[in-house]
């Protein structure tokens, strides 16, 4: 497997699919070991979405409806990189989140908290040539989720990235630094210690907008290429 | 060097943004190849359907060419065919795609792979993307496909889509249980 184009994650990065503290996993986690595939054209290619048209306001979740949403306005920004430190240019970054009260604009969310007609909670942006992206949004609230007694999800924003290949696809969640709920969250803690901390954004004083918004920085690192390129 | 970002579940409430990039019809008029419909049905370990999952597919065009700069072979690209699809499962656990049958692509150590569609599965309760492939039952190329050869013959049928009563290539995908689908570590 040393000729694979993309480096394989070590065992200390991703969560185990079977993480029983998160009670939805036992019924859905595959039990048979996945068969390790050598990287062929099917794995090293993937959707680049170069023709996907994004509207200018898709990265500003506070301006997608007729009025301003309630809550604490924040800037969330960062870079999309690979493990070699190389920027992934023009990557599409997709996010979704609940509103400031902890309620998703989704028919399946029955949490007893108000919907905000001015907040739908979905955004997309295309990173620039250096992999830089930015969203303006509202700080999401915590919400209860019935996984166990008095279970609360820490505030989080879902992120979806494609990267350059089918092999680099990643969906993850960004958390806020030093959130006291992190210690109790089975989804965050499904990630091995030493790696889960990478899911916490950094408070970014430099990028705050005086009199307007606080800022958080969240860099996303996708799989990088091995040093020796595969010969096709 | 920066360290890899860990994966997390897509969760149940991903509609907010992901629907904007839904692509159930991959092949607009003019794209060459045999038109097919693909129906992927997601089941949990108990066999129950999963109505809150998301499928993504990635495939070569009918000439066996991926629309990607790392596929440098001199084969035709089809205007308007990217080869990427995305659709959430419906109340029957099913995602349907209209596309063309992919051509064959090479195996790095020589020979060709049988026509296949690469599949990503996301759902609440899945902390990582799980990946599998769809092959076409009855395709003579399956007998020499290097990936199918890596799979225990008893489990190979979990990768073989069959034509349903409406002519769609239907592949039930079982996340667990006695009929657990073969998944790949890519």
Boltz contact constraints between the chains, C-beta under 6 A:
constraints:
  - contact:
      token1: [A, 9]
      token2: [B, 4]
      max_distance: 6.0
  - contact:
      token1: [A, 13]
      token2: [B, 4]
      max_distance: 6.0
  - contact:
      token1: [A, 13]
      token2: [B, 6]
      max_distance: 6.0
  - contact:
      token1: [A, 14]
      token2: [B, 6]
      max_distance: 6.0
  - contact:
      token1: [A, 14]
      token2: [B, 7]
      max_distance: 6.0
  - contact:
      token1: [A, 14]
      token2: [B, 128]
      max_distance: 6.0
  - contact:
      token1: [A, 15]
      token2: [B, 127]
      max_distance: 6.0
  - contact:
      token1: [A, 17]
      token2: [B, 127]
      max_distance: 6.0
  - contact:
      token1: [A, 17]
      token2: [B, 128]
      max_distance: 6.0
  - contact:
      token1: [A, 24]
      token2: [B, 124]
      max_distance: 6.0
  - contact:
      token1: [A, 24]
      token2: [B, 125]
      max_distance: 6.0
  - contact:
      token1: [A, 25]
      token2: [B, 125]
      max_distance: 6.0
  - contact:
      token1: [A, 27]
      token2: [B, 44]
      max_distance: 6.0
  - contact:
      token1: [A, 27]
      token2: [B, 45]
      max_distance: 6.0
  - contact:
      token1: [A, 28]
      token2: [B, 44]
      max_distance: 6.0
  - contact:
      token1: [A, 28]
      token2: [B, 125]
      max_distance: 6.0
  - contact:
      token1: [A, 28]
      token2: [B, 126]
      max_distance: 6.0
  - contact:
      token1: [A, 28]
      token2: [B, 175]
      max_distance: 6.0
  - contact:
      token1: [A, 30]
      token2: [B, 175]
      max_distance: 6.0
  - contact:
      token1: [A, 30]
      token2: [B, 176]
      max_distance: 6.0
  - contact:
      token1: [A, 30]
      token2: [B, 180]
      max_distance: 6.0
  - contact:
      token1: [A, 30]
      token2: [B, 183]
      max_distance: 6.0
  - contact:
      token1: [A, 31]
      token2: [B, 176]
      max_distance: 6.0
  - contact:
      token1: [A, 32]
      token2: [B, 180]
      max_distance: 6.0
  - contact:
      token1: [A, 34]
      token2: [B, 183]
      max_distance: 6.0
  - contact:
      token1: [A, 34]
      token2: [B, 184]
      max_distance: 6.0
  - contact:
      token1: [A, 34]
      token2: [B, 185]
      max_distance: 6.0
  - contact:
      token1: [A, 35]
      token2: [B, 150]
      max_distance: 6.0
  - contact:
      token1: [A, 35]
      token2: [B, 184]
      max_distance: 6.0
  - contact:
      token1: [A, 36]
      token2: [B, 185]
      max_distance: 6.0
  - contact:
      token1: [A, 37]
      token2: [B, 184]
      max_distance: 6.0
  - contact:
      token1: [A, 37]
      token2: [B, 186]
      max_distance: 6.0
  - contact:
      token1: [A, 40]
      token2: [B, 108]
      max_distance: 6.0
  - contact:
      token1: [A, 41]
      token2: [B, 66]
      max_distance: 6.0
  - contact:
      token1: [A, 41]
      token2: [B, 71]
      max_distance: 6.0
  - contact:
      token1: [A, 41]
      token2: [B, 105]
      max_distance: 6.0
  - contact:
      token1: [A, 42]
      token2: [B, 118]
      max_distance: 6.0
  - contact:
      token1: [A, 43]
      token2: [B, 186]
      max_distance: 6.0
  - contact:
      token1: [A, 44]
      token2: [B, 70]
      max_distance: 6.0
  - contact:
      token1: [A, 45]
      token2: [B, 66]
      max_distance: 6.0
  - contact:
      token1: [A, 45]
      token2: [B, 68]
      max_distance: 6.0
  - contact:
      token1: [A, 45]
      token2: [B, 70]
      max_distance: 6.0
  - contact:
      token1: [A, 45]
      token2: [B, 71]
      max_distance: 6.0
  - contact:
      token1: [A, 46]
      token2: [B, 58]
      max_distance: 6.0
  - contact:
      token1: [A, 47]
      token2: [B, 84]
      max_distance: 6.0
  - contact:
      token1: [A, 81]
      token2: [B, 2]
      max_distance: 6.0
  - contact:
      token1: [A, 83]
      token2: [B, 4]
      max_distance: 6.0
  - contact:
      token1: [A, 85]
      token2: [B, 1]
      max_distance: 6.0
  - contact:
      token1: [A, 85]
      token2: [B, 2]
      max_distance: 6.0
  - contact:
      token1: [A, 94]
      token2: [B, 17]
      max_distance: 6.0
  - contact:
      token1: [A, 96]
      token2: [B, 14]
      max_distance: 6.0
  - contact:
      token1: [A, 96]
      token2: [B, 16]
      max_distance: 6.0
  - contact:
      token1: [A, 96]
      token2: [B, 17]
      max_distance: 6.0
  - contact:
      token1: [A, 104]
      token2: [B, 13]
      max_distance: 6.0
  - contact:
      token1: [A, 106]
      token2: [B, 13]
      max_distance: 6.0
  - contact:
      token1: [A, 106]
      token2: [B, 15]
      max_distance: 6.0
  - contact:
      token1: [A, 108]
      token2: [B, 12]
      max_distance: 6.0
  - contact:
      token1: [A, 109]
      token2: [B, 13]
      max_distance: 6.0
  - contact:
      token1: [A, 120]
      token2: [B, 16]
      max_distance: 6.0
  - contact:
      token1: [A, 121]
      token2: [B, 16]
      max_distance: 6.0
  - contact:
      token1: [A, 122]
      token2: [B, 16]
      max_distance: 6.0
  - contact:
      token1: [A, 122]
      token2: [B, 17]
      max_distance: 6.0
  - contact:
      token1: [A, 123]
      token2: [B, 17]
      max_distance: 6.0
  - contact:
      token1: [A, 124]
      token2: [B, 17]
      max_distance: 6.0
  - contact:
      token1: [A, 166]
      token2: [B, 58]
      max_distance: 6.0
  - contact:
      token1: [A, 166]
      token2: [B, 118]
      max_distance: 6.0
  - contact:
      token1: [A, 167]
      token2: [B, 186]
      max_distance: 6.0
  - contact:
      token1: [A, 169]
      token2: [B, 120]
      max_distance: 6.0
  - contact:
      token1: [A, 169]
      token2: [B, 129]
      max_distance: 6.0
  - contact:
      token1: [A, 171]
      token2: [B, 10]
      max_distance: 6.0
  - contact:
      token1: [A, 172]
      token2: [B, 5]
      max_distance: 6.0
  - contact:
      token1: [A, 172]
      token2: [B, 7]
      max_distance: 6.0
  - contact:
      token1: [A, 172]
      token2: [B, 8]
      max_distance: 6.0
  - contact:
      token1: [A, 173]
      token2: [B, 8]
      max_distance: 6.0
  - contact:
      token1: [A, 190]
      token2: [B, 127]
      max_distance: 6.0
  - contact:
      token1: [A, 191]
      token2: [B, 6]
      max_distance: 6.0
  - contact:
      token1: [A, 195]
      token2: [B, 6]
      max_distance: 6.0
  - contact:
      token1: [A, 198]
      token2: [B, 5]
      max_distance: 6.0
  - contact:
      token1: [A, 220]
      token2: [B, 5]
      max_distance: 6.0
  - contact:
      token1: [A, 221]
      token2: [B, 2]
      max_distance: 6.0
  - contact:
      token1: [A, 221]
      token2: [B, 4]
      max_distance: 6.0
  - contact:
      token1: [A, 221]
      token2: [B, 5]
      max_distance: 6.0
